[in-house]
């Protein structure tokens, strides 16, 4: 019985230690909507959290059809609003896995050489696009799109017919 009590005590200590994880985020967090960009029924959200070191973590989560086969939707952070022609890619985000419809990216240096900080987000002129494929004609299919930062992200402002297709060659 004494051995059982000792085992229980060790298990309790180990379980308690597992529950106490160091926080990795500040309290700064923003969420933006991603709207359906084509005939494929994908919408979603992008959550931006500030890490303790000041970096930004972007979590893209889509709502739509999942699949069990591995396939990845490319996603980009662009400069300018979603309806601006020739919006250059600011940062290539980690692709969204069709099995989970989720992607997590720690934002690095942008293509213009700047580093985006949380306090800069409210003035950032940008948007996010999620593509069907990373090349070929399917690259032109935008599954989901949404403005971020200073650009209007409301459903009232979103007009799919005004969306521009992005080029992988604009950086």
DSSP file (Angstrom, degrees, kcal/mol; ACC not computed):
  #  RESIDUE AA STRUCTURE BP1 BP2  ACC     N-H-->O    O-->H-N    N-H-->O    O-->H-N    TCO  KAPPA ALPHA  PHI   PSI    X-CA   Y-CA   Z-CA
    1    1 A X     >        0   0    0      0, 0.0     4,-1.9     0, 0.0     5,-0.1   0.000 360.0 360.0 360.0 -36.6    0.0    0.0    0.0
    2    2 A X  H  >  +     0   0    0      1,-0.2     4,-2.0     2,-0.2     5,-0.1   0.892 360.0  51.2 -65.4 -39.0    2.9    2.3    0.8
    3    3 A X  H  > S+     0   0    0      1,-0.2     4,-2.6     2,-0.2    -1,-0.2   0.886 108.1  52.7 -64.3 -38.8    4.4    1.7   -2.7
    4    4 A X  H  > S+     0   0    0      1,-0.2     4,-2.3     2,-0.2    -1,-0.2   0.889 108.6  50.0 -63.3 -40.0    1.1    2.5   -4.3
    5    5 A X  H  X S+     0   0    0     -4,-1.9     4,-2.3     2,-0.2    -1,-0.2   0.892 111.1  49.1 -66.2 -39.5    0.9    5.8   -2.4
    6    6 A X  H  X S+     0   0    0     -4,-2.0     4,-2.5     2,-0.2    -2,-0.2   0.915 111.3  49.0 -66.6 -43.2    4.5    6.7   -3.5
    7    7 A X  H  X S+     0   0    0     -4,-2.6     4,-2.5     1,-0.2    -2,-0.2   0.915 111.7  49.8 -61.3 -42.8    3.6    5.9   -7.2
    8    8 A X  H  X S+     0   0    0     -4,-2.3     4,-2.2     2,-0.2    -2,-0.2   0.904 110.3  50.5 -62.2 -42.0    0.5    8.0   -6.9
    9    9 A X  H  X S+     0   0    0     -4,-2.3     4,-2.2     2,-0.2    -2,-0.2   0.917 111.1  47.9 -63.8 -44.5    2.5   10.9   -5.4
   10   10 A X  H  X S+     0   0    0     -4,-2.5     4,-2.7     1,-0.2     5,-0.2   0.918 111.6  50.4 -61.2 -44.0    5.1   10.7   -8.2
   11   11 A X  H  X S+     0   0    0     -4,-2.5     4,-2.5     1,-0.2    -1,-0.2   0.894 110.0  50.6 -61.6 -40.0    2.4   10.6  -10.9
   12   12 A X  H  X S+     0   0    0     -4,-2.2     4,-2.3     2,-0.2    -1,-0.2   0.901 111.3  47.9 -65.1 -41.6    0.8   13.7   -9.3
   13   13 A X  H  X S+     0   0    0     -4,-2.2     4,-2.3     2,-0.2    -2,-0.2   0.929 113.2  47.3 -65.2 -46.2    4.1   15.6   -9.3
   14   14 A X  H  X S+     0   0    0     -4,-2.7     4,-1.9     1,-0.2    -2,-0.2   0.918 113.2  48.6 -62.7 -43.7    4.8   14.7  -12.9
   15   15 A X  H  X S+     0   0    0     -4,-2.5     4,-1.2    -5,-0.2    -1,-0.2   0.898 110.9  50.9 -63.3 -41.0    1.3   15.6  -14.0
   16   16 A X  H  X S+     0   0    0     -4,-2.3     4,-0.7     1,-0.2    -1,-0.2   0.891 109.1  50.9 -64.6 -39.5    1.5   18.9  -12.1
   17   17 A X  H >< S+     0   0    0     -4,-2.3     3,-0.7     1,-0.2    -1,-0.2   0.879 106.6  54.6 -66.1 -37.4    4.8   19.8  -13.8
   18   18 A X  H 3< S+     0   0    0     -4,-1.9    -1,-0.2     1,-0.2    -2,-0.2   0.810 103.8  56.4 -65.0 -29.1    3.3   19.1  -17.2
   19   19 A X  H 3< S+     0   0    0     -4,-1.2     2,-1.2    -3,-0.2    -1,-0.2   0.713  91.6  76.3 -76.6 -20.7    0.5   21.5  -16.6
   20   20 A X    <<  +     0   0    0     -4,-0.7     2,-0.4    -3,-0.7    -1,-0.2  -0.709  63.0 166.2 -97.8  88.2    2.9   24.5  -15.8
   21   21 A X        -     0   0    0     -2,-1.2     2,-0.2     1,-0.0     3,-0.0  -0.797  41.0-109.4-101.8 144.3    4.2   25.6  -19.2
   22   22 A X        -     0   0    0     -2,-0.4     2,-0.1     1,-0.1    -1,-0.0  -0.479  38.6-111.0 -67.8 137.1    5.9   28.8  -19.7
   23   23 A X        -     0   0    0     -2,-0.2    -1,-0.1     1,-0.1     3,-0.0  -0.451  29.4-173.7 -68.4 143.1    3.8   31.3  -21.6
   24   24 A X        +     0   0    0     -2,-0.1    28,-2.2     2,-0.1     2,-0.3   0.467  61.4  65.7-113.0  -6.9    5.2   32.1  -25.1
   25   25 A X  E     -A   51   0A   0     26,-0.3    26,-0.2    27,-0.1     2,-0.1  -0.825  67.9-137.1-117.6 153.5    2.7   34.9  -26.0
   26   26 A X  E     -     0   0A   0     24,-2.7    24,-0.1    -2,-0.3    -2,-0.1  -0.236  43.7 -98.4 -83.0-172.2    2.0   38.4  -24.9
   27   27 A X  E    S+     0   0A   0     -2,-0.1     2,-0.4    22,-0.1    -1,-0.0   0.465  90.3 112.9 -88.6  -0.9   -1.6   39.4  -24.5
   28   28 A X  E     +     0   0A   0     22,-0.2    22,-2.0    23,-0.0     2,-0.3  -0.601  39.5 149.5 -77.6 124.6   -1.5   41.1  -27.9
   29   29 A X  E     -A   49   0A   0     -2,-0.4     2,-0.3    20,-0.2    20,-0.2  -0.982  22.1-175.2-157.1 140.0   -3.7   39.3  -30.4
   30   30 A X  E     -A   48   0A   0     18,-2.4    18,-3.4    -2,-0.3     2,-0.4  -0.974   8.8-156.1-135.6 151.1   -5.9   40.2  -33.5
   31   31 A X  E     -A   47   0A   0     -2,-0.3     2,-0.3    16,-0.2    16,-0.2  -0.995   8.8-173.5-130.3 136.1   -8.2   38.2  -35.7
   32   32 A X  E     -A   46   0A   0     14,-2.6    14,-2.6    -2,-0.4     2,-0.2  -0.928  24.3-115.9-125.1 150.9   -9.2   38.8  -39.3
   33   33 A X  E     -A   45   0A   0     -2,-0.3     2,-0.5   120,-0.3    12,-0.3  -0.575  15.2-151.1 -84.2 147.4  -11.7   37.1  -41.5
   34   34 A X  E     -A   44   0A   0     10,-3.0    10,-2.3    -2,-0.2   112,-0.3  -0.990  19.8-152.7-115.2 127.7  -10.9   35.2  -44.7
   35   35 A X  E     -B  145   0A   0    110,-3.9   110,-2.1    -2,-0.5     2,-0.2  -0.633  27.9 -87.6-104.1 157.1  -13.6   35.2  -47.3
   36   36 A X  E     -B  144   0A   0     -2,-0.2   108,-0.3   108,-0.2     7,-0.1  -0.437  40.4-177.2 -62.9 126.4  -14.6   32.8  -50.0
   37   37 A X        +     0   0    0    106,-2.3   105,-0.4     5,-0.3     2,-0.2   0.451  59.0   6.2-109.2  -2.4  -12.6   33.8  -53.1
   38   38 A X  S    S-     0   0    0      2,-0.6     4,-0.2   105,-0.6   105,-0.0  -0.808  98.1 -66.1-156.4-166.2  -13.8   31.3  -55.7
   39   39 A X  S    S+     0   0    0     -2,-0.2     2,-0.4     2,-0.1   104,-0.1   0.680 104.2  95.1 -71.2 -16.5  -16.3   28.5  -56.4
   40   40 A X  S    S-     0   0    0    102,-0.1     2,-1.9     1,-0.1    -2,-0.6  -0.635  84.3-126.9 -76.4 131.0  -14.5   26.4  -53.7
   41   41 A X        +     0   0    0     -2,-0.4     2,-0.5    -5,-0.1    24,-0.3  -0.516  56.7 136.9 -86.6  76.0  -16.3   26.9  -50.4
   42   42 A X        +     0   0    0     -2,-1.9    -5,-0.3   101,-0.5     2,-0.2  -0.985  15.0 155.1-124.1 124.5  -13.5   27.9  -48.1
   43   43 A X  E     + C   0  63A   0     20,-1.9    20,-3.6    -2,-0.5     2,-0.3  -0.728  14.8 137.5-126.5-179.7  -13.7   30.7  -45.6
   44   44 A X  E     -AC  34  62A   0    -10,-2.3   -10,-3.0    18,-0.3     2,-0.3  -0.991  39.0 -89.5 171.8-161.0  -11.7   31.2  -42.4
   45   45 A X  E     -AC  33  61A   0     16,-2.2    16,-2.5    -2,-0.3     2,-0.5  -0.975  13.8-146.7-142.7 152.5   -9.8   33.3  -40.0
   46   46 A X  E     -AC  32  60A   0    -14,-2.6   -14,-2.6    -2,-0.3     2,-0.5  -0.995  16.4-161.8-120.3 125.8   -6.2   34.5  -39.5
   47   47 A X  E     -AC  31  59A   0     12,-2.6    12,-2.7    -2,-0.5     2,-0.6  -0.921   1.7-161.3-108.2 128.1   -5.2   35.0  -35.9
   48   48 A X  E     +AC  30  58A   0    -18,-3.4   -18,-2.4    -2,-0.5     2,-0.4  -0.947  12.3 179.6-113.8 120.2   -2.1   37.1  -35.2
   49   49 A X  E     -AC  29  57A   0      8,-2.4     8,-3.0    -2,-0.6     2,-0.5  -0.921  25.7-127.2-120.0 145.0   -0.4   36.7  -31.8
   50   50 A X  E     - C   0  56A   0    -22,-2.0   -24,-2.7    -2,-0.4     6,-0.2  -0.800  22.7-142.2 -90.9 126.3    2.7   38.4  -30.5
   51   51 A X  E >   -A   25   0A   0      4,-3.1     3,-2.3    -2,-0.5   -26,-0.3  -0.455  28.5-106.1 -79.0 159.6    5.4   36.1  -29.2
   52   52 A X  T 3  S+     0   0    0    -28,-2.2   -27,-0.1     1,-0.3    -1,-0.1   0.793 121.3  57.4 -58.1 -29.0    7.3   37.2  -26.1
   53   53 A X  T 3  S-     0   0    0    -29,-0.3    -1,-0.3     2,-0.1     3,-0.1   0.439 122.9-104.7 -83.2   2.3   10.4   37.9  -28.3
   54   54 A X  S <  S+     0   0    0     -3,-2.3    64,-0.4     1,-0.3    -2,-0.1   0.242  79.7 129.1  96.1 -13.3    8.3   40.4  -30.4
   55   55 A X        -     0   0    0     62,-0.1    -4,-3.1    -5,-0.1     2,-0.4  -0.277  56.6-121.5 -69.1 162.6    7.8   38.2  -33.4
   56   56 A X  E     -C   50   0A   0     51,-0.5    51,-3.0    -6,-0.2     2,-0.5  -0.903  15.7-156.1-110.1 136.2    4.4   37.6  -34.8
   57   57 A X  E     -CD  49 106A   0     -8,-3.0    -8,-2.4    -2,-0.4     2,-0.5  -0.954   8.0-160.3-110.6 123.8    2.8   34.2  -35.2
   58   58 A X  E     -CD  48 105A   0     47,-3.3    47,-2.6    -2,-0.5     2,-0.6  -0.915   4.2-168.8-106.5 122.9    0.0   33.9  -37.9
   59   59 A X  E     -CD  47 104A   0    -12,-2.7   -12,-2.6    -2,-0.5     2,-0.5  -0.953   3.9-165.3-111.5 116.2   -2.4   31.0  -37.6
   60   60 A X  E     +CD  46 103A   0     43,-2.4    43,-2.0    -2,-0.6     2,-0.4  -0.878   8.9 179.3-100.1 129.3   -4.6   30.5  -40.7
   61   61 A X  E     -CD  45 102A   0    -16,-2.5   -16,-2.2    -2,-0.5     2,-0.2  -0.972   8.8-160.5-134.4 119.4   -7.6   28.2  -40.2
   62   62 A X  E     -C   44   0A   0     39,-2.6     2,-0.5    -2,-0.4   -18,-0.3  -0.639  11.3-144.2 -97.6 154.3  -10.0   27.5  -43.0
   63   63 A X  E     +C   43   0A   0    -20,-3.6   -20,-1.9    -2,-0.2     2,-0.3  -0.980  59.9  74.7-111.3 128.7  -13.5   26.2  -42.8
   64   64 A X  S    S-     0   0    0     -2,-0.5     2,-0.3   -22,-0.2   -22,-0.1  -0.981  84.4 -17.4 161.2-164.0  -14.4   23.9  -45.7
   65   65 A X        -     0   0    0     -2,-0.3     2,-0.2   -24,-0.3    36,-0.1  -0.535  54.6-160.3 -76.3 128.7  -13.8   20.4  -47.0
   66   66 A X        -     0   0    0     -2,-0.3     2,-0.3    33,-0.1    33,-0.2  -0.526   3.7-157.9 -94.8 170.0  -10.9   18.4  -45.5
   67   67 A X        -     0   0    0     31,-1.1     4,-0.1    -2,-0.2     0, 0.0  -0.969  22.1-135.5-145.0 158.3   -9.2   15.4  -47.1
   68   68 A X  S    S+     0   0    0     -2,-0.3     2,-0.3     2,-0.1    31,-0.1   0.641  81.9  87.2 -91.0 -15.7   -7.2   12.5  -45.8
   69   69 A X  S    S-     0   0    0      1,-0.1     2,-0.3    29,-0.1    -2,-0.1  -0.627  92.7-101.5 -83.0 142.1   -4.5   12.7  -48.5
   70   70 A X        +     0   0    0     -2,-0.3     2,-0.3    28,-0.1    -1,-0.1  -0.470  59.6 145.7 -65.7 125.4   -1.6   15.1  -48.0
   71   71 A X        -     0   0    0     -2,-0.3    27,-2.9    -4,-0.1     2,-0.4  -0.951  30.5-150.6-157.6 144.0   -2.1   18.3  -50.0
   72   72 A X  E     -E   97   0A   0     -2,-0.3     2,-0.6    25,-0.2    25,-0.2  -0.972   6.2-146.7-128.7 131.2   -1.1   21.9  -49.2
   73   73 A X  E     -E   96   0A   0     23,-2.8    23,-2.9    -2,-0.4    59,-0.1  -0.837  26.9-128.1 -91.9 121.9   -2.7   25.2  -50.2
   74   74 A X  E     -     0   0A   0     -2,-0.6    57,-2.9    21,-0.2     2,-0.4  -0.413  26.8-166.9 -68.6 146.8   -0.1   27.9  -50.6
   75   75 A X  E     -EF  93 130A   0     18,-0.6    18,-1.8    55,-0.2     2,-0.4  -0.993   4.6-170.2-137.8 143.1   -0.7   31.1  -48.7
   76   76 A X  E     -EF  92 129A   0     53,-2.4    53,-2.0    -2,-0.4     2,-0.5  -0.974  22.4-138.2-134.6 145.9    0.8   34.6  -49.0
   77   77 A X  E     -EF  91 128A   0     14,-3.0    13,-3.1    -2,-0.4    14,-2.0  -0.923  35.2-166.7 -95.1 126.5    0.8   37.8  -47.1
   78   78 A X  E     -EF  89 127A   0     49,-3.6    49,-1.7    -2,-0.5     2,-0.3  -0.797  22.2-117.5-113.7 154.8    0.6   40.7  -49.7
   79   79 A X  E    S+ F   0 126A   0      9,-2.5    47,-0.3    -2,-0.3    45,-0.0  -0.663  82.0  23.4 -79.8 147.5    1.2   44.4  -49.5
   80   80 A X  S    S-     0   0    0     45,-3.1    -2,-0.2    -2,-0.3    71,-0.1   0.015 102.3 -52.9  85.2 167.2   -2.0   46.4  -50.4
   81   81 A X    >   -     0   0    0      1,-0.1     3,-1.8    66,-0.1    46,-0.2  -0.319  55.5-104.3 -75.1 163.8   -5.7   45.5  -50.2
   82   82 A X  T 3  S+     0   0    0      1,-0.3    82,-2.1    44,-0.2    -1,-0.1   0.710 119.5  54.0 -63.0 -21.1   -7.0   42.4  -51.9
   83   83 A X  T 3  S+     0   0    0     80,-0.2     2,-0.5     2,-0.1    -1,-0.3   0.308  83.0 106.4 -98.0   9.6   -8.5   44.4  -54.8
   84   84 A X  S X  S-     0   0    0     -3,-1.8     3,-0.7    80,-0.1    80,-0.1  -0.780  70.7-127.6 -91.0 124.4   -5.3   46.2  -55.7
   85   85 A X  T 3  S+     0   0    0     -2,-0.5    81,-0.1     1,-0.2    -2,-0.1  -0.379  88.3  17.3 -68.3 149.6   -3.7   45.0  -58.9
   86   86 A X  T 3  S+     0   0    0     79,-0.4     2,-0.7     1,-0.2    -1,-0.2   0.865  76.7 174.2  59.4  41.0    0.0   43.9  -58.8
   87   87 A X    <   -     0   0    0     -3,-0.7    80,-0.3    78,-0.1    -1,-0.2  -0.704  27.8-132.9 -77.3 113.8    0.1   43.6  -55.0
   88   88 A X        -     0   0    0     -2,-0.7    -9,-2.5     1,-0.1     2,-0.4  -0.293  21.1-101.4 -69.6 153.0    3.6   42.2  -54.3
   89   89 A X  E     -E   78   0A   0     81,-2.1   -11,-0.3    78,-0.2     3,-0.1  -0.600  32.5-174.3 -72.8 126.3    4.1   39.3  -51.9
   90   90 A X  E    S-     0   0A   0    -13,-3.1    21,-2.1    -2,-0.4     2,-0.3   0.817  70.5  -4.6 -88.2 -37.3    5.3   40.5  -48.5
   91   91 A X  E     -E   77   0A   0    -14,-2.0   -14,-3.0    19,-0.2     2,-0.7  -0.948  63.4-126.6-160.6 135.5    5.9   37.1  -47.0
   92   92 A X  E     -E   76   0A   0     -2,-0.3   -16,-0.2   -16,-0.2     2,-0.1  -0.771  34.5-150.3 -85.1 115.1    5.3   33.5  -48.1
   93   93 A X  E     -E   75   0A   0    -18,-1.8   -18,-0.6    -2,-0.7     2,-0.1  -0.405  28.8 -86.6 -82.6 160.1    3.3   31.8  -45.3
   94   94 A X  E     -     0   0A   0     -2,-0.1    -1,-0.1     1,-0.1    11,-0.1  -0.441  57.7-101.7 -62.8 139.2    3.5   28.2  -44.4
   95   95 A X  E     -     0   0A   0      1,-0.1     2,-0.5    -2,-0.1   -21,-0.2  -0.218  31.8-110.7 -66.3 155.0    1.0   26.2  -46.6
   96   96 A X  E     -E   73   0A   0    -23,-2.9   -23,-2.8     7,-0.1     2,-0.4  -0.756  26.9-131.5 -88.9 125.5   -2.3   25.1  -45.2
   97   97 A X  E >>> -EG  72 102A   0      5,-1.7     4,-3.4    -2,-0.5     3,-0.9  -0.647   5.7-146.6 -77.7 123.8   -2.6   21.3  -44.8
   98   98 A X  T 345S+     0   0    0    -27,-2.9   -31,-1.1    -2,-0.4    -1,-0.1   0.727  96.9  62.1 -65.3 -20.6   -5.9   20.1  -46.3
   99   99 A X  T 345S+     0   0    0    -28,-0.3    -1,-0.2   -33,-0.2   -33,-0.1   0.828 125.1  13.9 -74.1 -31.1   -6.1   17.4  -43.6
  100  100 A X  T <45S-     0   0    0     -3,-0.9    -2,-0.2     2,-0.2    -1,-0.1   0.561  90.2-136.1-115.6 -16.7   -6.3   20.0  -40.8
  101  101 A X  T  <5 +     0   0    0     -4,-3.4   -39,-2.6     1,-0.2     2,-0.3   0.858  68.2 115.7  56.7  38.9   -7.1   23.1  -42.8
  102  102 A X  E   < +DG  61  97A   0     -5,-0.7    -5,-1.7   -41,-0.2     2,-0.3  -0.974  41.3 179.2-139.7 150.3   -4.5   24.9  -40.6
  103  103 A X  E     -D   60   0A   0    -43,-2.0   -43,-2.4    -2,-0.3     2,-0.4  -0.986   9.0-162.1-147.8 141.1   -1.2   26.6  -41.0
  104  104 A X  E     +D   59   0A   0     -2,-0.3     2,-0.4   -45,-0.2   -45,-0.2  -0.995  14.4 176.1-128.4 127.4    1.1   28.3  -38.4
  105  105 A X  E     -D   58   0A   0    -47,-2.6   -47,-3.3    -2,-0.4     2,-0.7  -0.995  26.3-144.9-132.4 132.8    3.8   30.8  -39.5
  106  106 A X  E     -D   57   0A   0     -2,-0.4   -49,-0.2   -49,-0.2     2,-0.2  -0.893  36.8-123.4 -92.4 120.2    6.2   32.9  -37.5
  107  107 A X        -     0   0    0    -51,-3.0   -51,-0.5    -2,-0.7     3,-0.1  -0.437  34.2-178.0 -71.2 128.7    6.6   36.0  -39.6
  108  108 A X        -     0   0    0      1,-0.2     8,-0.5    -2,-0.2     2,-0.2  -0.100  47.5 -33.2-102.6-154.9   10.1   36.9  -40.6
  109  109 A X        -     0   0    0      6,-0.1    -1,-0.2    -2,-0.1     6,-0.2  -0.465  67.7-124.1 -67.4 133.6   11.6   39.8  -42.6
  110  110 A X    >   -     0   0    0      4,-3.3     3,-2.3    -2,-0.2   -19,-0.2  -0.273  26.9-100.8 -75.6 165.5    9.2   41.0  -45.3
  111  111 A X  T 3  S+     0   0    0    -21,-2.1    -1,-0.1     1,-0.3   -21,-0.1   0.698 122.6  58.3 -63.7 -19.2   10.2   41.3  -48.9
  112  112 A X  T 3  S-     0   0    0    -22,-0.2    -1,-0.3     2,-0.1     3,-0.1   0.363 122.1-105.3 -90.7   6.5   10.7   45.0  -48.6
  113  113 A X  S <  S+     0   0    0     -3,-2.3     2,-0.1     1,-0.3    -2,-0.1   0.369  81.8 121.5  90.9  -5.0   13.3   44.4  -45.8
  114  114 A X        -     0   0    0     -5,-0.1    -4,-3.3    -6,-0.0     2,-0.5  -0.467  56.4-136.5 -89.8 163.7   11.1   45.5  -42.9
  115  115 A X        -     0   0    0     -6,-0.2     2,-0.4    -2,-0.1    -6,-0.1  -0.984  21.1-134.3-120.2 119.3   10.1   43.5  -39.9
  116  116 A X        -     0   0    0     -2,-0.5     2,-0.3    -8,-0.5   -60,-0.2  -0.585  22.4-167.9 -78.7 128.7    6.4   43.8  -38.9
  117  117 A X    >>  -     0   0    0     -2,-0.4     3,-1.4   -62,-0.1     4,-0.7  -0.752  34.6-108.0-111.0 161.3    5.8   44.3  -35.2
  118  118 A X  G >4 S+     0   0    0    -64,-0.4     3,-1.3     1,-0.3     4,-0.4   0.889 118.7  55.3 -58.5 -41.4    2.4   44.1  -33.4
  119  119 A X  G 34 S+     0   0    0      1,-0.3    -1,-0.3     2,-0.1     3,-0.2   0.685 104.9  55.9 -67.7 -15.4    2.2   47.8  -32.9
  120  120 A X  G X> S+     0   0    0     -3,-1.4     3,-1.2     1,-0.2     4,-0.7   0.626  84.6  85.7 -86.2 -15.0    2.6   48.3  -36.7
  121  121 A X  G X< S+     0   0    0     -3,-1.3     3,-1.1    -4,-0.7    29,-0.2   0.861  79.5  59.6 -59.3 -40.3   -0.3   46.1  -37.6
  122  122 A X  G 34 S+     0   0    0     -4,-0.4    -1,-0.3     1,-0.3    -2,-0.1   0.764 115.1  37.0 -63.7 -23.0   -3.1   48.7  -37.3
  123  123 A X  G <4 S+     0   0    0     -3,-1.2    -1,-0.3    -4,-0.2     2,-0.2   0.441  88.7 119.1-103.9  -2.9   -1.3   50.8  -40.0
  124  124 A X    <<  -     0   0    0     -3,-1.1    26,-2.7    -4,-0.7     2,-1.0  -0.467  56.1-146.8 -70.2 131.5   -0.1   47.8  -42.2
  125  125 A X  E     + H   0 149A   0     -2,-0.2   -45,-3.1    24,-0.2     2,-0.3  -0.814  52.3 111.4 -98.8  93.6   -1.5   47.9  -45.7
  126  126 A X  E     -FH  79 148A   0     22,-1.3    22,-2.7    -2,-1.0     2,-0.3  -0.934  43.0-159.5-156.0 175.3   -1.9   44.2  -46.5
  127  127 A X  E     -FH  78 147A   0    -49,-1.7   -49,-3.6    20,-0.3     2,-0.4  -0.966  19.4-125.7-155.1 167.3   -4.0   41.2  -47.2
  128  128 A X  E     -FH  77 146A   0     18,-2.7    18,-2.0    -2,-0.3     2,-0.4  -0.964  19.3-169.8-121.3 136.4   -3.7   37.4  -47.2
  129  129 A X  E     -FH  76 145A   0    -53,-2.0   -53,-2.4    -2,-0.4     2,-0.5  -0.984   8.4-158.3-125.3 139.4   -4.6   35.1  -50.1
  130  130 A X  E     -FH  75 144A   0     14,-2.7    13,-2.4    -2,-0.4    14,-1.2  -0.978  18.2-155.4-114.8 123.5   -4.8   31.3  -50.0
  131  131 A X  E     - H   0 142A   0    -57,-2.9    11,-0.2    -2,-0.5     8,-0.1  -0.571  22.7-130.3 -98.9 159.5   -4.4   29.6  -53.4
  132  132 A X  S    S+     0   0    0      9,-2.0     2,-0.3     6,-0.8     7,-0.2   0.855  91.6   2.7 -72.3 -36.9   -5.6   26.2  -54.7
  133  133 A X        -     0   0    0      5,-0.8    -1,-0.2     8,-0.3   -60,-0.1  -0.931  65.7-121.4-146.3 166.5   -2.1   25.3  -56.0
  134  134 A X  S    S+     0   0    0     -2,-0.3     2,-0.3   -62,-0.1   -61,-0.0   0.488  92.0   9.8 -92.4  -2.4    1.4   26.6  -56.0
  135  135 A X  S    S+     0   0    0     33,-0.0     3,-0.4     0, 0.0     4,-0.2  -0.973  96.8  38.2-161.4 172.3    1.8   26.6  -59.8
  136  136 A X  S >  S-     0   0    0     -2,-0.3     3,-1.6     1,-0.2     4,-0.5  -0.168 108.2 -40.2  74.3-170.9   -0.1   26.2  -63.1
  137  137 A X  G >  S+     0   0    0      1,-0.3     3,-1.2     2,-0.2     4,-0.2   0.797 133.3  65.1 -61.9 -28.7   -3.6   27.4  -63.8
  138  138 A X  G >  S+     0   0    0     -3,-0.4     3,-1.2     1,-0.3    -6,-0.8   0.699  86.5  71.8 -69.1 -17.4   -4.8   26.4  -60.3
  139  139 A X  G <  S+     0   0    0     -3,-1.6    -1,-0.3     1,-0.3    27,-0.2   0.847  91.2  58.7 -63.3 -32.0   -2.5   29.0  -58.8
  140  140 A X  G <  S+     0   0    0     -3,-1.2     2,-0.7    -4,-0.5    -1,-0.3   0.603  85.1  94.9 -74.1 -10.9   -4.9   31.6  -60.2
  141  141 A X    <   -     0   0    0     -3,-1.2    -9,-2.0    -4,-0.2     2,-0.7  -0.742  64.9-157.2 -85.3 117.0   -7.7   30.1  -58.1
  142  142 A X  E     - H   0 131A   0     -2,-0.7   -11,-0.3  -105,-0.4  -102,-0.1  -0.852  10.8-174.8 -96.6 114.1   -8.0   32.0  -54.8
  143  143 A X  E    S-     0   0A   0    -13,-2.4  -106,-2.3    -2,-0.7  -105,-0.6   0.918  70.1  -0.1 -72.5 -44.3   -9.7   29.8  -52.2
  144  144 A X  E     +BH  36 130A   0    -14,-1.2   -14,-2.7  -108,-0.3     2,-0.3  -0.996  65.0 178.1-151.4 147.7   -9.8   32.4  -49.5
  145  145 A X  E     +BH  35 129A   0   -110,-2.1  -110,-3.9    -2,-0.3     2,-0.3  -0.994   3.0 168.9-152.1 149.3   -8.8   36.1  -49.1
  146  146 A X  E     - H   0 128A   0    -18,-2.0   -18,-2.7    -2,-0.3     2,-0.1  -0.916  30.2-119.3-165.3 140.9   -9.0   38.8  -46.5
  147  147 A X  E     - H   0 127A   0      5,-0.3     2,-0.3    -2,-0.3   -20,-0.3  -0.434  31.0-168.5 -71.6 151.2   -7.6   42.3  -45.8
  148  148 A X  E >   + H   0 126A   0    -22,-2.7   -22,-1.3    -2,-0.1     3,-1.2  -0.925  47.4   9.7-134.9 165.2   -5.5   42.8  -42.7
  149  149 A X  E 3  S- H   0 125A   0     -2,-0.3   -24,-0.2     1,-0.2   -27,-0.2  -0.509 128.5  -1.9  74.4-130.2   -4.2   45.9  -40.9
  150  150 A X  T 3  S+     0   0    0    -26,-2.7    -1,-0.2    -2,-0.3     2,-0.2   0.645 111.2  97.2 -72.6 -16.1   -5.5   49.3  -42.0
  151  151 A X  S <  S-     0   0    0     -3,-1.2     2,-0.2   -27,-0.6   -27,-0.0  -0.513  89.1 -98.1 -81.0 143.6   -7.6   47.8  -44.8
  152  152 A X        +     0   0    0     -2,-0.2    -5,-0.3     1,-0.1    -1,-0.1  -0.409  38.2 179.1 -63.4 122.1  -11.3   47.1  -44.2
  153  153 A X        +     0   0    0     -2,-0.2  -120,-0.3    -4,-0.1    -1,-0.1   0.231  37.4 124.1-107.1  10.2  -11.9   43.5  -43.3
  154  154 A X     >  -     0   0    0      1,-0.1     4,-1.1  -122,-0.1     3,-0.4  -0.333  69.6-124.3 -74.4 154.6  -15.6   43.7  -42.8
  155  155 A X  T  4 S+     0   0    0      1,-0.2    -1,-0.1     2,-0.2     3,-0.1   0.810 111.7  60.2 -65.8 -29.3  -18.0   41.4  -44.7
  156  156 A X  T  4 S+     0   0    0      1,-0.2    -1,-0.2     3,-0.0    -2,-0.0   0.843 107.0  45.2 -66.9 -32.8  -19.8   44.5  -46.0
  157  157 A X  T  4 S+     0   0    0     -3,-0.4     2,-0.4     2,-0.0    -1,-0.2   0.698  91.2  99.4 -84.1 -19.9  -16.6   45.8  -47.7
  158  158 A X     <  +     0   0    0     -4,-1.1     2,-0.4    -3,-0.1    -5,-0.0  -0.541  43.8 173.8 -76.7 127.3  -15.7   42.4  -49.2
  159  159 A X    >   -     0   0    0     -2,-0.4     3,-2.0     1,-0.1     4,-0.5  -0.920  19.3-160.2-133.8 106.4  -16.6   42.0  -52.9
  160  160 A X  G >  S+     0   0    0     -2,-0.4     3,-1.5     1,-0.3    -1,-0.1   0.839  90.7  61.6 -55.7 -36.4  -15.3   38.9  -54.5
  161  161 A X  G 3  S+     0   0    0      1,-0.3    -1,-0.3     3,-0.0  -124,-0.0   0.689 100.9  54.5 -67.5 -16.7  -15.7   40.4  -58.0
  162  162 A X  G <  S+     0   0    0     -3,-2.0    -1,-0.3     2,-0.1    -2,-0.2   0.529  81.9 116.6 -90.8  -7.2  -13.2   43.1  -57.1
  163  163 A X    <   -     0   0    0     -3,-1.5     2,-0.3    -4,-0.5   -80,-0.2  -0.357  56.1-144.5 -66.3 137.8  -10.5   40.6  -56.0
  164  164 A X        -     0   0    0    -82,-2.1     2,-0.3   -80,-0.1   -80,-0.1  -0.755  13.6-119.7-101.2 151.7   -7.3   40.6  -58.1
  165  165 A X        -     0   0    0     -2,-0.3   -79,-0.4   -82,-0.1     2,-0.3  -0.687  30.8-133.4 -86.7 140.6   -5.2   37.6  -58.9
  166  166 A X        -     0   0    0     -2,-0.3     2,-0.4   -27,-0.2   -78,-0.1  -0.638   6.3-135.4 -98.6 156.7   -1.7   37.7  -57.7
  167  167 A X    >   -     0   0    0    -80,-0.3     3,-1.3    -2,-0.3   -78,-0.2  -0.897   7.3-143.8-107.7 135.0    1.4   36.9  -59.5
  168  168 A X  T 3  S+     0   0    0     -2,-0.4    -1,-0.1     1,-0.2   -79,-0.0   0.593  99.1  65.2 -70.4  -7.0    4.2   34.8  -57.9
  169  169 A X  T 3  S+     0   0    0      2,-0.0     2,-0.8   -81,-0.0    -1,-0.2   0.500  78.4  91.4 -95.6  -4.1    6.7   37.0  -59.8
  170  170 A X    <         0   0    0     -3,-1.3   -81,-2.1     1,-0.2    -3,-0.0  -0.823 360.0 360.0 -93.7 113.3    5.9   40.2  -58.0
  171  171 A X              0   0    0     -2,-0.8    -1,-0.2   -83,-0.2   -83,-0.0   0.309 360.0 360.0-135.4 360.0    8.1   40.6  -54.9
